[in-house]
Amino acid sequence: EKGQYLQRQIFFMKGYRKLDSHLYLLFGSSNLHLFNSQLNTLEHKKVLEDKILCLEKINHQTIWAGCLNVGIYEIDLQKNTTRHLIKGIRVNTIQYMEENAIAIGSNQNGVLIVNQSGKIIDSVLNLPRRIDCLAYKDKIL
């Protein structure tokens, strides 16, 4: 009808994290969407308070989202809830290492090693100012 606005969902995608054989968590700006390639569906999951820079799968239902200014959010995909774990730093990359050790690359703090509760258990500070990627294999970060 004249005067009515057709609203379509617009989604900016920066990147994604594969969760299993057919599920992908897509992120862009401050939005999270779950894409099911088997069913060809896109489900909106969450809007966070800040731009998402990276995602890391912690377990089958838990994702950590690293953000531009506010640190890390833990996202429970089944309950669709969030918890603010680490505050006040820019998080460029997150690398799950083992059950109770997760590495975080930042701009100002080098690499922080945290447990699943978000408590800092170790750090490597004498690195270049900005850490944009991390890899872990055979117990080597």
C-alpha positions as a printed Julia matrix, in Angstrom:
141×3 Matrix{Float64}:
  0.0     0.0    0.0
  1.03    3.56  -0.54
  2.78    5.03   2.46
  3.79    1.68   3.94
  7.47    0.86   4.32
  8.63   -2.65   3.48
 11.14   -3.6    6.15
 13.72   -6.25   5.3
 16.28   -7.63   7.66
 19.72   -6.32   6.71
 22.78   -8.05   8.06
 26.39   -6.94   7.8
 28.74   -9.93   8.09
 32.36   -9.5    9.2
 33.17  -13.17   9.79
 31.96  -16.51  11.07
 32.85  -19.46  13.3
 31.91  -23.0   12.25
 30.18  -24.78  15.14
 29.57  -28.19  13.56
 28.99  -29.77  10.15
 26.06  -27.5    9.26
 25.9   -24.71  11.89
 27.79  -21.43  11.56
 27.76  -18.44  13.91
 27.95  -15.28  11.79
 28.99  -11.95  13.24
 28.97   -8.42  12.01
 29.01   -5.14  13.88
 27.37   -6.05  17.22
 25.05   -8.78  15.89
 25.21  -12.57  16.06
 23.23  -14.87  13.75
 23.11  -18.66  13.57
 23.11  -20.04  10.02
 21.98  -23.63   9.41
 23.28  -24.71   5.99
 21.2   -27.9    6.07
 17.9   -26.06   6.55
 19.07  -22.83   4.87
 17.88  -20.74   7.84
 19.31  -17.64   9.49
 18.33  -17.08  13.13
 19.15  -13.86  15.0
 20.81  -14.74  18.32
 22.11  -11.66  20.09
 23.04   -7.99  19.92
 25.99   -7.01  22.08
 26.95   -3.56  23.38
 30.02   -3.22  21.17
 31.46   -4.26  17.8
 32.5    -7.9   17.69
 36.05   -8.47  16.43
 36.41  -12.23  16.97
 34.65  -15.39  18.14
 35.96  -18.56  19.72
 34.08  -21.79  20.47
 34.7   -22.87  24.07
 32.37  -25.89  24.08
 29.3   -27.15  22.21
 27.05  -24.36  23.53
 29.45  -21.63  24.67
 31.09  -18.97  22.5
 33.34  -16.12  23.55
 33.0   -12.86  21.62
 35.93  -10.43  21.71
 34.85   -6.82  21.32
 36.36   -3.52  20.22
 36.17   -1.66  23.55
 34.39   -3.7   26.2
 36.37   -6.95  26.43
 34.83  -10.43  26.21
 31.29  -11.72  26.4
 30.48  -15.35  27.06
 27.44  -16.38  25.0
 25.31  -19.43  25.78
 23.77  -20.33  22.43
 21.14  -22.69  23.84
 19.85  -20.25  26.46
 20.6   -17.16  24.29
 22.18  -15.39  27.27
 25.37  -13.39  27.72
 27.75  -12.76  30.58
 30.41  -10.05  30.55
 33.65  -11.87  31.49
 36.5    -9.45  30.88
 35.97   -5.7   30.76
 37.8    -2.68  29.44
 40.2    -4.07  26.82
 40.16   -4.41  23.06
 40.17   -8.1   22.1
 41.51   -8.78  18.6
 41.74  -12.57  18.77
 40.86  -15.48  21.08
 42.43  -18.94  20.93
 41.09  -21.9   22.92
 44.1   -23.93  24.07
 42.87  -26.52  26.55
 40.12  -26.95  29.09
 41.22  -24.24  31.48
 43.47  -22.07  29.31
 42.32  -19.58  26.68
 44.68  -17.06  25.07
 43.56  -13.51  24.29
 45.39  -11.14  21.93
 44.83   -7.45  22.59
 46.14   -4.03  21.61
 47.56   -2.88  24.92
 48.03   -6.03  27.01
 50.02   -8.42  24.78
 48.68  -11.95  25.28
 46.62  -12.82  28.33
 45.98  -16.42  29.37
 42.67  -16.79  31.18
 40.62  -19.64  32.61
 37.01  -20.35  31.59
 35.78  -17.96  34.28
 37.72  -15.11  32.67
 40.33  -14.87  35.44
 43.83  -13.99  34.19
 46.18  -16.86  35.07
 49.24  -15.81  33.01
 50.4   -13.17  30.54
 53.04  -12.49  27.92
 53.51   -8.74  27.97
 56.84   -8.24  26.16
 55.25   -8.59  22.72
 54.45   -5.99  20.07
 51.61   -3.72  21.08
 48.94   -5.28  18.85
 48.25   -9.03  18.67
 45.9    -9.85  15.78
 46.15  -13.63  15.51
 47.02  -16.62  17.64
 47.41  -20.32  16.85
 47.77  -23.3   19.18
 49.02  -26.77  18.3
 50.91  -29.48  20.19
 50.87  -27.32  23.34
 52.64  -24.46  21.56
 51.02  -21.03  21.33
